[in-house]
Amino acid sequence: MRKEAIESSTREILSRTGFYLNSGHKMRRSAIDIIARKDRTLLLVKVLENIDGLDKKDAETMKLLANLLSGTALVVGKHYCGGQMERGVVYSRFKIPIISVETLYDYFIEGVPPYVFSAPGGLYVKIDAQKLRNLRELAGYSLGALADELGVSRKAVQLYEESMNATIEIALSLEEIFNTELIKPIDITKPETYEVNPELAEDMLLTDELKKKVFTHLKKLGCHVMHLRNCPFDAITRNREYLFLTWVDRFERIERNLEVIDSIVKVTGKKSVIFVKYKKSKTSVRGIPLIDTDDLQHIDEDDEMLRIILERDEE
């Protein structure tokens, strides 16, 4: 299964389960291939044939965007250098969860979440620590007695009750001893707050003079501008009140990619703005505010720019 087929299958699965997706056409190379929203769940998905190919800088971009957009970073792949990815197992690179198309299908179509994750040393599961402690105390087991039955140390049992991960064998033994489920499912859609290295996530060495001109002026107005590597938009701009997905380009290039831009704006649900060169006659396209880059240079206050954006957004 090539990357194109993996992406097609991923899109089909998400679409079948009610997700609204961005356009499949891409404007540029991006750290994110699919943006998908369903209710309050926003997925930022990278598709790879070999998951070892996840670039560290792309991972930082994915995590930063997930933080800013209150979404979840996810990679869907097929294999790694050591072999095929197993169905029902969650892998990870740079703390981003990675699953196969089959695992994605089971989760969204069949309603069966994964329980197992791969980590150095093998496959592990998460145990309901509080439930384990309650069951042990209710059954009258001491830490040492339960440890003897499991064939582990007393300290290990104590750590299981403090949320340490367990091997599949240990977890199944615990479920057999107490005759109840203790293994917790993995929610791959749960938003995480990722730790991000800003030096890797931000690429401020801009060579594009138009973008440099726009971003420099936005910063003078007091906005915080994040120009991201390999992102489906040029930057995220934040002022005191709002966060804007931001594009900067000549109008004819923007016009050629309106379907892509429009789909990203609709899926994310975020306010957006396009700074364009050479199109003073238009103030918005598909409901997305336009500001001519030359006109921007005459805007002296952040409040004035915000007023213009919000007025054109209402149009």
VENWO-V363684 format. One record per pair of residues at least 4 apart in sequence whose C-alpha atoms are under 8 Angstrom apart, sorted by the first residue. I is the first residue (numbers start at 1). J is the second residue. D is the distance in whole Angstrom. If there is no record, write none. Layout:
BEGIN
i=<I | I>
j=<J | J>
d=<D | D>
END
This chain:
BEGIN
i=<1 | 1 | 1 | 1 | 2 | 2 | 3 | 3 | 3 | 3 | 4 | 5 | 6 | 6 | 6 | 6 | 6 | 6 | 6 | 6 | 7 | 7 | 7 | 8 | 9 | 9 | 10 | 10 | 10 | 10 | 11 | 11 | 11 | 12 | 13 | 13 | 13 | 13 | 13 | 14 | 14 | 14 | 14 | 14 | 15 | 15 | 15 | 16 | 17 | 17 | 18 | 19 | 19 | 19 | 20 | 20 | 20 | 20 | 21 | 21 | 21 | 21 | 21 | 21 | 22 | 22 | 22 | 22 | 22 | 22 | 22 | 23 | 23 | 23 | 23 | 24 | 24 | 25 | 26 | 26 | 27 | 27 | 27 | 28 | 28 | 29 | 29 | 29 | 30 | 30 | 30 | 31 | 31 | 31 | 31 | 31 | 31 | 31 | 31 | 31 | 32 | 32 | 32 | 32 | 32 | 32 | 32 | 33 | 33 | 33 | 33 | 34 | 34 | 34 | 34 | 35 | 35 | 35 | 35 | 35 | 35 | 35 | 36 | 36 | 36 | 36 | 36 | 36 | 37 | 37 | 37 | 37 | 37 | 38 | 41 | 41 | 41 | 42 | 42 | 42 | 42 | 42 | 43 | 43 | 43 | 43 | 43 | 44 | 44 | 44 | 44 | 44 | 44 | 45 | 45 | 45 | 45 | 46 | 46 | 46 | 47 | 47 | 47 | 48 | 48 | 48 | 48 | 48 | 48 | 49 | 49 | 49 | 50 | 50 | 50 | 50 | 50 | 51 | 51 | 51 | 51 | 51 | 51 | 52 | 52 | 52 | 54 | 54 | 54 | 55 | 56 | 56 | 57 | 57 | 57 | 57 | 58 | 58 | 58 | 58 | 59 | 59 | 59 | 60 | 60 | 60 | 60 | 60 | 61 | 61 | 61 | 61 | 61 | 61 | 61 | 62 | 62 | 63 | 63 | 63 | 63 | 63 | 63 | 64 | 64 | 64 | 64 | 65 | 65 | 65 | 66 | 66 | 66 | 66 | 66 | 66 | 66 | 66 | 67 | 67 | 67 | 67 | 69 | 70 | 71 | 71 | 72 | 72 | 72 | 72 | 73 | 73 | 74 | 74 | 74 | 74 | 74 | 75 | 75 | 75 | 75 | 76 | 76 | 76 | 76 | 76 | 77 | 77 | 77 | 77 | 77 | 78 | 78 | 78 | 78 | 79 | 79 | 79 | 80 | 80 | 85 | 85 | 85 | 86 | 87 | 87 | 87 | 88 | 88 | 88 | 88 | 88 | 88 | 88 | 88 | 89 | 89 | 89 | 89 | 89 | 89 | 89 | 90 | 90 | 90 | 90 | 90 | 90 | 90 | 90 | 91 | 91 | 91 | 91 | 91 | 91 | 92 | 92 | 92 | 92 | 92 | 93 | 93 | 97 | 99 | 99 | 100 | 101 | 102 | 103 | 103 | 103 | 104 | 105 | 105 | 106 | 106 | 106 | 106 | 107 | 107 | 107 | 107 | 108 | 113 | 113 | 113 | 114 | 114 | 114 | 115 | 115 | 115 | 115 | 115 | 115 | 116 | 116 | 116 | 116 | 116 | 116 | 117 | 117 | 117 | 118 | 118 | 118 | 119 | 119 | 122 | 123 | 123 | 124 | 124 | 124 | 124 | 125 | 125 | 125 | 125 | 125 | 125 | 125 | 126 | 126 | 126 | 126 | 126 | 126 | 126 | 127 | 127 | 127 | 127 | 127 | 127 | 127 | 127 | 127 | 127 | 128 | 128 | 128 | 128 | 128 | 129 | 129 | 129 | 129 | 129 | 130 | 130 | 131 | 131 | 132 | 132 | 132 | 133 | 133 | 134 | 135 | 135 | 136 | 136 | 136 | 136 | 137 | 137 | 141 | 141 | 142 | 143 | 143 | 143 | 143 | 144 | 144 | 144 | 145 | 146 | 146 | 146 | 147 | 147 | 147 | 147 | 147 | 147 | 148 | 148 | 148 | 150 | 150 | 150 | 152 | 152 | 153 | 154 | 155 | 156 | 157 | 158 | 159 | 159 | 160 | 160 | 160 | 166 | 166 | 167 | 168 | 169 | 170 | 171 | 171 | 171 | 172 | 173 | 174 | 174 | 175 | 175 | 175 | 175 | 176 | 196 | 197 | 198 | 199 | 201 | 201 | 202 | 202 | 202 | 202 | 203 | 203 | 203 | 204 | 206 | 206 | 207 | 208 | 209 | 210 | 210 | 210 | 211 | 211 | 211 | 212 | 213 | 214 | 214 | 214 | 214 | 214 | 215 | 215 | 216 | 217 | 217 | 217 | 218 | 218 | 218 | 218 | 219 | 219 | 219 | 221 | 221 | 221 | 222 | 222 | 223 | 223 | 223 | 223 | 223 | 224 | 224 | 224 | 225 | 225 | 225 | 225 | 226 | 226 | 226 | 227 | 227 | 227 | 228 | 228 | 228 | 231 | 233 | 233 | 233 | 234 | 234 | 234 | 234 | 235 | 235 | 235 | 236 | 236 | 236 | 236 | 237 | 237 | 237 | 237 | 238 | 238 | 238 | 239 | 239 | 242 | 243 | 243 | 244 | 244 | 244 | 244 | 245 | 245 | 245 | 245 | 245 | 246 | 246 | 246 | 246 | 247 | 247 | 247 | 248 | 248 | 248 | 249 | 249 | 249 | 249 | 249 | 249 | 250 | 250 | 250 | 250 | 251 | 251 | 251 | 251 | 251 | 252 | 253 | 254 | 254 | 257 | 258 | 259 | 260 | 261 | 262 | 262 | 262 | 263 | 264 | 265 | 265 | 265 | 265 | 266 | 272 | 272 | 273 | 273 | 273 | 273 | 273 | 274 | 274 | 274 | 274 | 275 | 275 | 275 | 275 | 276 | 276 | 276 | 276 | 277 | 277 | 277 | 278 | 279 | 280 | 280 | 282 | 283 | 283 | 283 | 283 | 284 | 284 | 284 | 284 | 284 | 284 | 285 | 285 | 287 | 287 | 287 | 287 | 288 | 288 | 289 | 289 | 289 | 289 | 290 | 290 | 291 | 291 | 291 | 292 | 293 | 294 | 295 | 299 | 299 | 300 | 301 | 302 | 303 | 304 | 305 | 306 | 307 | 308 | 309 | 310 | 311>
j=<5 | 6 | 49 | 78 | 6 | 49 | 7 | 47 | 48 | 49 | 8 | 9 | 10 | 47 | 48 | 49 | 76 | 77 | 78 | 101 | 11 | 33 | 47 | 12 | 13 | 101 | 14 | 76 | 101 | 104 | 15 | 21 | 34 | 16 | 17 | 104 | 105 | 108 | 109 | 18 | 19 | 20 | 36 | 108 | 19 | 20 | 21 | 109 | 108 | 109 | 38 | 36 | 37 | 38 | 36 | 37 | 38 | 267 | 34 | 35 | 36 | 37 | 263 | 267 | 34 | 35 | 36 | 260 | 263 | 264 | 267 | 259 | 260 | 263 | 264 | 34 | 260 | 260 | 232 | 260 | 232 | 257 | 260 | 230 | 232 | 230 | 231 | 232 | 230 | 231 | 232 | 46 | 58 | 59 | 61 | 62 | 229 | 230 | 231 | 232 | 44 | 45 | 46 | 47 | 62 | 231 | 232 | 44 | 45 | 46 | 47 | 43 | 44 | 45 | 46 | 42 | 43 | 44 | 45 | 264 | 267 | 268 | 42 | 43 | 44 | 45 | 267 | 268 | 41 | 42 | 43 | 267 | 268 | 42 | 71 | 72 | 189 | 70 | 71 | 72 | 189 | 268 | 71 | 72 | 73 | 74 | 189 | 62 | 66 | 71 | 72 | 73 | 74 | 73 | 74 | 75 | 76 | 74 | 75 | 76 | 75 | 76 | 77 | 53 | 54 | 75 | 76 | 77 | 78 | 77 | 78 | 79 | 77 | 78 | 79 | 80 | 81 | 75 | 77 | 78 | 79 | 80 | 98 | 80 | 81 | 93 | 58 | 59 | 93 | 59 | 60 | 94 | 61 | 200 | 201 | 229 | 62 | 201 | 229 | 230 | 63 | 94 | 96 | 64 | 196 | 197 | 200 | 201 | 65 | 201 | 202 | 228 | 229 | 230 | 231 | 66 | 73 | 67 | 73 | 96 | 194 | 195 | 196 | 68 | 194 | 196 | 201 | 69 | 70 | 71 | 70 | 71 | 72 | 73 | 191 | 192 | 193 | 194 | 71 | 192 | 193 | 194 | 268 | 191 | 191 | 192 | 189 | 190 | 191 | 192 | 96 | 97 | 96 | 97 | 98 | 99 | 188 | 96 | 97 | 98 | 99 | 98 | 99 | 100 | 101 | 104 | 85 | 98 | 99 | 100 | 101 | 84 | 85 | 100 | 101 | 83 | 84 | 85 | 84 | 85 | 89 | 99 | 100 | 100 | 100 | 102 | 103 | 99 | 102 | 103 | 106 | 113 | 114 | 115 | 116 | 99 | 103 | 114 | 115 | 116 | 117 | 118 | 97 | 98 | 99 | 114 | 115 | 116 | 117 | 118 | 97 | 98 | 99 | 117 | 118 | 119 | 96 | 97 | 98 | 118 | 119 | 97 | 98 | 188 | 103 | 104 | 104 | 105 | 106 | 107 | 113 | 114 | 108 | 109 | 110 | 110 | 111 | 112 | 113 | 111 | 112 | 113 | 114 | 112 | 185 | 186 | 187 | 185 | 186 | 187 | 125 | 126 | 183 | 184 | 185 | 186 | 123 | 124 | 125 | 126 | 168 | 186 | 123 | 124 | 125 | 122 | 123 | 124 | 123 | 124 | 167 | 167 | 168 | 165 | 166 | 167 | 168 | 165 | 166 | 167 | 168 | 171 | 183 | 184 | 163 | 164 | 165 | 166 | 183 | 184 | 185 | 132 | 160 | 163 | 164 | 165 | 166 | 171 | 182 | 183 | 184 | 132 | 163 | 182 | 183 | 184 | 133 | 160 | 161 | 162 | 163 | 134 | 161 | 135 | 182 | 136 | 161 | 182 | 137 | 161 | 138 | 139 | 178 | 140 | 141 | 142 | 146 | 141 | 142 | 145 | 146 | 146 | 147 | 154 | 157 | 158 | 148 | 153 | 154 | 149 | 150 | 154 | 157 | 151 | 152 | 153 | 154 | 156 | 157 | 152 | 153 | 154 | 170 | 173 | 174 | 156 | 157 | 157 | 158 | 159 | 160 | 161 | 162 | 163 | 164 | 164 | 165 | 166 | 170 | 171 | 171 | 172 | 173 | 174 | 175 | 182 | 183 | 176 | 177 | 178 | 182 | 179 | 180 | 181 | 182 | 180 | 201 | 201 | 202 | 203 | 228 | 229 | 226 | 227 | 228 | 229 | 227 | 228 | 229 | 227 | 211 | 212 | 212 | 212 | 213 | 214 | 248 | 249 | 215 | 248 | 249 | 216 | 217 | 218 | 248 | 275 | 293 | 296 | 219 | 225 | 220 | 221 | 296 | 297 | 222 | 223 | 224 | 225 | 223 | 224 | 225 | 300 | 301 | 302 | 239 | 302 | 237 | 238 | 239 | 240 | 302 | 237 | 238 | 239 | 235 | 236 | 237 | 238 | 235 | 236 | 237 | 234 | 235 | 236 | 234 | 235 | 236 | 235 | 245 | 246 | 247 | 245 | 246 | 247 | 248 | 245 | 246 | 247 | 243 | 244 | 245 | 246 | 243 | 244 | 245 | 246 | 242 | 243 | 244 | 243 | 302 | 271 | 270 | 271 | 270 | 271 | 272 | 273 | 265 | 270 | 271 | 272 | 273 | 272 | 273 | 274 | 275 | 273 | 274 | 275 | 274 | 275 | 276 | 253 | 254 | 274 | 275 | 276 | 277 | 254 | 276 | 277 | 278 | 255 | 276 | 277 | 278 | 279 | 256 | 257 | 258 | 276 | 261 | 262 | 263 | 264 | 265 | 266 | 286 | 288 | 267 | 268 | 269 | 270 | 271 | 272 | 270 | 288 | 289 | 288 | 289 | 290 | 291 | 309 | 288 | 289 | 290 | 291 | 290 | 291 | 292 | 293 | 290 | 291 | 292 | 293 | 292 | 293 | 294 | 292 | 292 | 291 | 292 | 290 | 289 | 290 | 291 | 312 | 288 | 289 | 290 | 312 | 313 | 315 | 289 | 290 | 312 | 313 | 314 | 315 | 312 | 313 | 309 | 310 | 312 | 313 | 309 | 312 | 295 | 296 | 309 | 296 | 297 | 298 | 299 | 304 | 305 | 304 | 305 | 306 | 307 | 308 | 309 | 310 | 311 | 312 | 313 | 314 | 315>
d=<6 | 6 | 7 | 7 | 6 | 6 | 6 | 7 | 6 | 5 | 6 | 6 | 6 | 7 | 8 | 7 | 8 | 7 | 8 | 7 | 6 | 8 | 6 | 6 | 6 | 7 | 6 | 8 | 7 | 8 | 6 | 8 | 8 | 6 | 7 | 8 | 6 | 7 | 7 | 7 | 5 | 8 | 8 | 7 | 5 | 7 | 7 | 8 | 7 | 7 | 6 | 6 | 5 | 5 | 6 | 5 | 6 | 6 | 7 | 6 | 5 | 7 | 7 | 6 | 6 | 6 | 7 | 7 | 5 | 5 | 6 | 7 | 5 | 6 | 8 | 8 | 8 | 7 | 8 | 7 | 7 | 7 | 7 | 8 | 7 | 6 | 8 | 8 | 4 | 5 | 6 | 7 | 5 | 7 | 7 | 7 | 8 | 5 | 6 | 8 | 6 | 6 | 5 | 8 | 7 | 7 | 7 | 8 | 6 | 5 | 6 | 8 | 6 | 5 | 7 | 7 | 6 | 5 | 6 | 7 | 7 | 8 | 6 | 5 | 7 | 8 | 6 | 8 | 6 | 4 | 6 | 6 | 7 | 7 | 7 | 8 | 7 | 7 | 5 | 6 | 8 | 7 | 6 | 5 | 6 | 7 | 7 | 7 | 7 | 7 | 6 | 5 | 6 | 6 | 5 | 5 | 7 | 6 | 5 | 6 | 6 | 5 | 6 | 7 | 8 | 7 | 6 | 5 | 7 | 5 | 5 | 6 | 6 | 6 | 5 | 5 | 7 | 8 | 6 | 7 | 6 | 5 | 8 | 6 | 7 | 8 | 7 | 7 | 7 | 6 | 6 | 7 | 6 | 6 | 6 | 8 | 6 | 8 | 7 | 7 | 6 | 7 | 7 | 6 | 6 | 7 | 6 | 5 | 6 | 5 | 8 | 7 | 7 | 8 | 7 | 6 | 6 | 6 | 6 | 8 | 6 | 8 | 7 | 6 | 7 | 6 | 7 | 6 | 8 | 8 | 6 | 4 | 5 | 6 | 8 | 8 | 8 | 8 | 7 | 7 | 6 | 7 | 8 | 7 | 5 | 8 | 6 | 7 | 5 | 6 | 6 | 7 | 6 | 6 | 6 | 8 | 8 | 7 | 6 | 5 | 6 | 6 | 5 | 5 | 6 | 8 | 8 | 7 | 6 | 5 | 7 | 6 | 6 | 6 | 7 | 6 | 4 | 5 | 6 | 7 | 8 | 8 | 6 | 7 | 7 | 6 | 5 | 8 | 8 | 5 | 8 | 8 | 5 | 7 | 7 | 7 | 7 | 6 | 7 | 5 | 5 | 7 | 6 | 6 | 5 | 7 | 8 | 6 | 4 | 6 | 6 | 5 | 6 | 6 | 5 | 7 | 5 | 5 | 5 | 7 | 8 | 7 | 7 | 7 | 6 | 7 | 6 | 6 | 6 | 6 | 8 | 7 | 6 | 5 | 7 | 5 | 6 | 5 | 7 | 5 | 5 | 5 | 7 | 7 | 6 | 6 | 7 | 6 | 6 | 8 | 6 | 8 | 7 | 7 | 5 | 6 | 6 | 6 | 5 | 8 | 8 | 8 | 6 | 5 | 6 | 6 | 5 | 6 | 6 | 7 | 8 | 6 | 7 | 6 | 5 | 4 | 6 | 6 | 6 | 6 | 6 | 7 | 7 | 7 | 7 | 8 | 5 | 6 | 6 | 5 | 8 | 8 | 7 | 7 | 8 | 7 | 7 | 7 | 6 | 5 | 6 | 6 | 7 | 5 | 6 | 6 | 6 | 6 | 4 | 6 | 5 | 6 | 6 | 6 | 7 | 6 | 6 | 7 | 6 | 6 | 6 | 6 | 7 | 6 | 5 | 7 | 8 | 6 | 7 | 6 | 6 | 6 | 6 | 6 | 6 | 7 | 6 | 8 | 5 | 6 | 6 | 8 | 7 | 6 | 5 | 6 | 5 | 8 | 6 | 6 | 7 | 8 | 7 | 7 | 8 | 6 | 7 | 7 | 6 | 6 | 6 | 6 | 6 | 6 | 5 | 5 | 7 | 7 | 6 | 6 | 6 | 6 | 6 | 6 | 6 | 7 | 7 | 6 | 6 | 6 | 8 | 5 | 5 | 6 | 6 | 7 | 7 | 6 | 6 | 7 | 6 | 7 | 7 | 6 | 5 | 6 | 6 | 6 | 6 | 6 | 8 | 6 | 8 | 6 | 6 | 6 | 7 | 7 | 6 | 6 | 8 | 6 | 6 | 6 | 8 | 8 | 7 | 8 | 6 | 7 | 6 | 6 | 8 | 7 | 7 | 6 | 8 | 7 | 5 | 6 | 7 | 7 | 6 | 5 | 7 | 7 | 7 | 6 | 5 | 8 | 7 | 6 | 5 | 6 | 7 | 6 | 5 | 6 | 5 | 5 | 6 | 6 | 4 | 7 | 7 | 6 | 8 | 8 | 7 | 6 | 6 | 8 | 6 | 5 | 7 | 6 | 5 | 7 | 7 | 6 | 5 | 6 | 6 | 5 | 7 | 7 | 6 | 4 | 6 | 7 | 8 | 8 | 7 | 7 | 7 | 5 | 5 | 6 | 8 | 7 | 6 | 5 | 6 | 6 | 5 | 6 | 8 | 7 | 5 | 6 | 6 | 5 | 6 | 7 | 6 | 8 | 7 | 5 | 6 | 6 | 5 | 5 | 7 | 6 | 5 | 6 | 6 | 6 | 6 | 7 | 6 | 8 | 6 | 6 | 6 | 6 | 6 | 6 | 7 | 8 | 6 | 6 | 6 | 6 | 7 | 7 | 8 | 6 | 7 | 6 | 5 | 6 | 8 | 7 | 7 | 6 | 5 | 6 | 6 | 5 | 6 | 6 | 7 | 6 | 5 | 6 | 6 | 5 | 7 | 7 | 6 | 8 | 6 | 7 | 6 | 5 | 7 | 6 | 5 | 4 | 5 | 6 | 7 | 7 | 7 | 7 | 8 | 6 | 7 | 6 | 7 | 6 | 6 | 8 | 5 | 5 | 8 | 8 | 7 | 7 | 8 | 6 | 7 | 7 | 7 | 7 | 7 | 7 | 7 | 6 | 6 | 6 | 6 | 6 | 6 | 6 | 6 | 6 | 7>
END
